[in-house]
Amino acid sequence: MTIDDKREQAFEAGFVHEEELRFKAIARRNHKLGTWGAQMLGKTGKAGQAYAETIVALGLEADGNAKILARLSADFDANGVDKSQRRIEQTMDDMMAEAMNHMKDH
């Protein structure tokens, strides 16, 4: 194995590791978003957990971020929760940064 081959393998391993961390961070962020959304909607206990799981599942679909944003916006609007779409987006961004920091620390 040449030095170039070793470098390529190291690069690929690093890329795989970063993508795995990103996937886990997104799942973590989505669960936190779901829990936050449930709290905003007054859902507790099993209903709150079910709502959080719904948000996590949306995140696994194609265009998951857009689907989560649309769901939270619609649910908040339907239930009189005063959170703008921009505020929801900011919360998503903040929670993603927090989740990435958590994943890198562990």
N, C-alpha and C positions, 0 to 999 in steps of 0.2 A: 504494500500500500504506500502510495507516494504522499508527500506532504500536502499536495493539493487535494488528494482524496480525503485525507484526515481533516483538512480545513472544511471541505464541503460537508462531511459528515457532522462536524461540530456545528456548522451553520444550520444544517437541517435539524439537528437535535435541539438547538436553541430556538428555532422557529416553532417547532412542535411544542416545546415547553411554553413559550409565550402564548401560543394559541390556546393551549389547555388552560393556562391561567386566565386568559380573557374569557373563555367560555364559562369557567367557574365564577368569575367575577360578575358576568352578566346574569347568571342564574341567581347569585346572591343578591345582586341589585334588584332583580325582578321580584324576588321574595320580599325584600324590604319595601319595595313599591307597593306590592299587594297588601302587605300588612298596614302600611301607611294609608293606602286607599280605603281599606276596611275601617280603620280608625276614623277617617274623615267621614265615612258613611254611617258611623255608629254601629258597625258590625263587630260583634265580639264572639268569643268562644268558637264553636264549630263553624258558625256562619263566617266569622272573620278568617279562619283558617281556609275555608273553602274558597273565599274570595281571593286570598293570596295565591292559592294554588291555581286558580283560573288565570291570574295575571302571569304567573310563571309559565303556564301552558301556552298562553298567547305569545310569549317571548320566544318559544321554540319554533313558531311558525315562520314562514317566509315573511319578511318585512315586519318582524315582531315588534320592533320599537314603535312603528307607526300604529300597529294594532293596539298596543298597550296604551299609547297616548289617546287614541280614539276612544277606547273603552273607559279609561279613567275620566276623560272629558265628558263623555255621554252620561256616565253614572253620576258624576258630580252635578252636572246640569239637571238631570232628572230628579235629583234629591236635594237641590237647593244649596249645594256646597259651593261656597264662593272661592273657587280656585280657577284662575285663568289657564288657558292652554300653555301660555308662556311660563307660568309658575310651575305647572306640572313638568314641563320640559326642563326647567331649572332644577327641580327636585330630582328628576331622572339623572341629570348630569352630575349633581352633587353626590347622589348615592352611588353612581358608577365610579367616581373618583375615590370615594370611601372604600368601595369593594375592591378596587384595584390595589389600593394601599394595603388593605387587609391581606389580600392574596400574596403580595410581595413580601409582607412581614412574616408570613407563615409558610 
